[in-house]
Amino acid sequence: MRTRVTEMFGIEYPIFAFSHCRDVVVAVSRAGGMGVLGALYFTPEELEMELKWIDEHIGGKPYGVDVVMPAKYEGADLGDAEELLGKLQAMIPQQHKDFLENLLAEHGVEPSTESADRVLLGWTDQTARPQVEVALKHPIALLANALGPPPADVVELAHEHGVKVAGLASSAHHALKQEAVGVDIIVAQGTEAGGHTGEVSTMVLIPDVVDAVGEDTIVLAAGGIGRGRQVAAGMALGAEGAWTGSIWLTVEEADTPEQAIPKLLDATSRDTVRSRAWTGKPARFLKTAWTEAWEAENSPGYLPMPMQFMLISDALKRIGRSGDGELVTFPVGQIVGSMNQVKPAAQVVYDLMEEYIEAIERLNKITNED
């Protein structure tokens, strides 16, 4: 396949694979696509270790890094990262803490015997910038921002390092904001996607975005894409490649929590929900007792980003250690209904392209009939 993105990055297939797992990133890039490491859950020191490992194992193939630099979040004016963390921690209501502890107790998740870590991670501009600095010290080919347009100075800095910049958009309006700060690639992500996502379906969103932006801006299709036919559909709508995420959660190389794997493999496309129960902003997750509890009448409601994740971060670790399957949830898109088999990441890439070719051949046959 040849599109502007394959030529831009020197890749064989215009398949981008977002994953928090370095093994998946390497496997996809080595298979001819392009792995993109989600940096959110890593400290700068941890990110340095992950990227060094990727550099040593990827065989010179291109890869990217994805950060989260939201344009709006609680406490944006409260000082540096450490000061912000302390002030936000003090702002979390006791009512929310009590609700969370009661929920855990109901499911037999034992209280923590250790002091809870104060977690902010990369949910803010202050904490994401150190991640950007680390990423640009490595031979990355792409820097992506997962939530809103990246700051213009970050785009400029990436370009100075010869790195292309991508931004995710859930509406044509958001895409124009991305274009205004100078991104090279817009990932048009429909509501079917896992994680943070908007309300417009992929089928409607992609042509809206393609028509809104200039010809110089490349658009990738995202949201509910996990089959080659869906890649072909995205290309037919004007995209020049596909941005995928959920389908890499169940590949052999993935580091997805063990308790989540059976749930993902058994889930249907109706078993996800958009919820603020993880970050405070709407994100699509596997529907479980966790998401249902936060929607119940006795729920205190959600806290704004980044306070919601600060509230629950220690609880998520405790749930993982407890082995409780009822509360385990995970960001995943509606494509989860097709994720019913564990395969090597490279095989997933090849399957995508094989089905893409079959879809194109079928369409060509239709149009070539007398």
N, C-alpha and C positions, 0 to 999 in steps of 0.2 A: 504494500500500500504506500501511496505517496500523497501526503497532504503538507500543508505549510508547517505543521508541528513536527512531522517526521523529518523534514528537511532542517528545521530549526535546531533540533536536538540530535540529529543523526541516529534516530531510532528506526527500527524495522516496522513497528506497529504503533498506531496512535492511541495506545491504551495506557492510561495513567492509573497507577494503583496507590491510593492513599492507605497507609497502615502505620500503626504505632510500633510495629514489629520490624526490626532491622533485617531479619532473615527473609521476610516477605519482600521488602524493598529490593534486596539483592537478587532474589530469585526472579522477580518480574523484570528487572532491568537486564539481567543476563539472558532472559528468554526473548528479549526484543522489544519489550514495552518500556515503561519508565516508572520506577518505584518512587514514592514520595513519603518521607518519614514524618509522621506527626510528632512535633516537638513538645506539645503541650504538657505532658506529664513528666518531663525531664527537667531537672535543674540544669543550669549551664554546664556544670561539671559532668553530669551524667550524659548530657547531649554530646559533649566533646568525646566521651568514650564511645558512644554509639556511632558517631560519624567516623571516628578513627577506624572502628571495626568495619564499617561499610566500605571505606576507602581501601582497606586491605583485602576485601573479599569480592568486590564488585567487578573486578577485572577491567577497570577503566571505563565501564559503561556509565552513561549519565544518570543522575538521580536528583531528586529535589527534597526540600524541607518545607514543611507546613507549620506556620505559627498562628497564634490567635491574638490579634491586636484590635479588639472591638472599638468602634468609634465612640460608643457610649457605655458606661458602666458606673456603678456606685463607687464614690470615693475618688474619682478621677482627679480631684483637686486637693487631695489630702496629703500630699508630700511624696517622698521617695518610697520605694517598695517596702522597706521595713516599717516605716512610720505608718504607711497605708495599711499594712497587715494588722498592726496592733489596734489601730482605730476601728477598722472594720470588724475585728474580732469582738470588740467591746460593744458593737452595735447589734450583734445577733441577739434577738429577744429570748428570754428564758422560756417562753411559751413554746418556741420552736425546738429548743433543746429538750424540753420535757416530752413533747410529742414524739420526737425521734427516739428517745430512750424507751418510751412505752411501746413503740412499734417494734423495736428490737427485742424487748423482753417478751412480747406476745409470740414471737417466733423463736424463742429460746436462744437468742444470740446473747452470749454472756457479756457482762461489762468488761471494759478494757482494764487490764492490770498495769498498763503503761500510760504515761501522760500522752495526751493526743498531740500529734504534730500540728503546728500552726501552718496551714497550707494555703497558699495563694496561687502558686504555679504560674503558668503563662496566660492567665485570664485578663491581664491588664497590659497597657502600654509599657508601664514601668518594668514589668517582669518579662515581657516578651522581647524587649530590646536586647538584653544580654544574650538571649537565644539567637537572635539575628546576628549579633557580633560573632558568636561561636560558629554559626552556620557559614558565614562568609569567609571564614578562615580555611574552609574546606573547598574542594573542587566541585561544589554543587552547580547544577545547571539551571535550577528553578527555585525561586522562593515564592511560596504561596501564603496568602492570608485567608483564614477560614471564616472570618466574621467581620464583614464590612470592608470598606476600602482601606488599604494600608496607608500609613502616613506618607505624604509626598516625599519627605526627606529619606525615608526608608527605601522607597522605590528608586530614588536617585542614587542612593548608596549601592543598592544591588546592581544597578546598571553600570556604575563605575567599576564594579568587580566583574563585569561581563555576564551577570546573572539575569535571566529573564524573570519577570514577576507575573504571578497569576492572582486573581481575586475571585472569590465565590460570590455569586449574585443570585437572588431569588426573585427578581423582578427586573423589568427593563429600566426602571428608575434607578435601581441599585447598580445595574450594569453601567449606566451613564456616569454615575459617581466614580466607579472603578476606572472607567476610561479617562475621566478628568484628571486623575492623579498619575496617569501614565502607565497603567499596567499593560503588559503585552498580551495577556491571555485572560479571557473571562470564562469562568466555569459557571455555566447556566445550570443551576441545581434546582430541580423540581421538588415538589413537596414529598414525593415518594422516597426521597433520600433518607439515609440514617443520619443521626446527629442533628446539628442546627440546620433548620430548613424552613422555608417559607410556606405559603399556602397555594401557590400556583403550580399546576401539574406540569411535568416535563414536556408533554406534547404541545402544550400551549406556550410554555415559557421560552423554549429554544428559538422558534421563529420570531417571537417578540424581541428577544435580545439581539438576534442576528440582524434584524431590520433596524434596531435602534442604534447600534454602534457603527462606527466607520469600517470601511473595508480593511483598514490596516490592523484592526483588532481581531485576533483569533478567538473563536468561541469553541469551548468543549461542552459536550452534552453530559449531564450528570443527573442522577436521581432515578432509581429503579432500573439501572442498567447492569445486567449481569449475564446477558445472553447476546450471542452474535447478532441475532435479529434486532435487538434493541440498539446495538451499535449502529447497524445499518439505518435504522429509523432516525437516530440522531443525526447521522450524516445527511440523510434525505431532507431533514429539516434545516440544514445549513451549517451544522457543526462540522469541525474538522478533526474530531477525535472524541474519545470518551474518557471521562473522569469517573473512576469506580472506587468503591470503598468497602461496602458490606460484604461482597463476595470473598474478600480475603480473610474474613474472620474464621472461616472453617477450612482453610487450606492446611496441609500438613505442617507447614513452617510456622503457622500462627501461634502466638503466645496467649491466645484467648483463654480466660479462666476456665478450668476444667468443668466447673458446675454449669457454665453457660453453654457449652458445646451441644449437649443433648437438646436443650431448649431451642437453640438456633436451628438444629437439624430437623426438629419436629414441627417447628412453627409454620404457619401458613401466611399468606400475604395479608390476612386480616388480623394478625396477632401483633401488630405494632400500634403505637399511639404517639401523637405529638404531646409532649409534656414539658413543664418547666421544673420537674422534680429533680433534675440533676444539676443544672447550671443557673436556673433562674430565667433563661430564655428558651423559647420553644425549640425542642429537639425531639427527633423521632427515636423511640426506644422500643425494645421488646416489652409487651404488655405483661406485667407480673403483679404480684401482691404489693410490690414497692410502688409502682405507678398508680395502682388503684387506691392505696392508702392516702397518697397525697391529693387525690381527687375527692376523697370522702368528705362527708359533712363536718366531721370533727377535725379536719385538717386545718392548721393555722394559716395555710396558704404558702406561697413561695416567697423567698427572699430575692432581691435583685442580684444580678451578677456583679461581683463574684462571690457574694455572701452565701448563696445557696450551696455552692460546692464546698465552701469553707465549713459550713455546718455539717455536711454529710460525709466529708472525705474520710474521717476516722471510722465512721459507721460502715462505709463500703469495705474497708480493710477487715473489719470485724466480721462482716457477713461472709467475706471470702474465706476467712480462717474457720468459721463455724461449720462450713459445708452446707448451710441452709440453702435449699433450692428454691424456696418460695419467694424470697426477697431478691434473688439474683436477677439483675436486669442488665441490659447492654445496649448501647447505641447501635441500631441496625435499621435498614430501610425495608420497604415492602418487598423487595426482591428476595427477602429471607425465605419466602415460600418456594423458591427454586434452589435454595441452598440445602440440599438433602443428602450430600455425599462429600466425604473428605477426599480431596485430591491434592497432588503437588501443585504449587503455584504456577509453575511453568505449564502444566497440563491445562490449567484454567485459561491461561493466555492463548494456548493453541486451540482450545475448544471455542473460545470467543471468535477467533479469526476464521476457523473452519465454518462455523455457523454463519458468520458474516458473509463469507464467499457464497455459501449456499443461498442465502437470502438475495444477494445481488444477482446470482445466476437465475433464480426464479423470476425476479422482476424483469431481467433482460429477456427471458423467454416469453413473458407476457407481452412486452412491448414489441418483440420481433415477430409475433404471430400476424399472419395476413388478415 
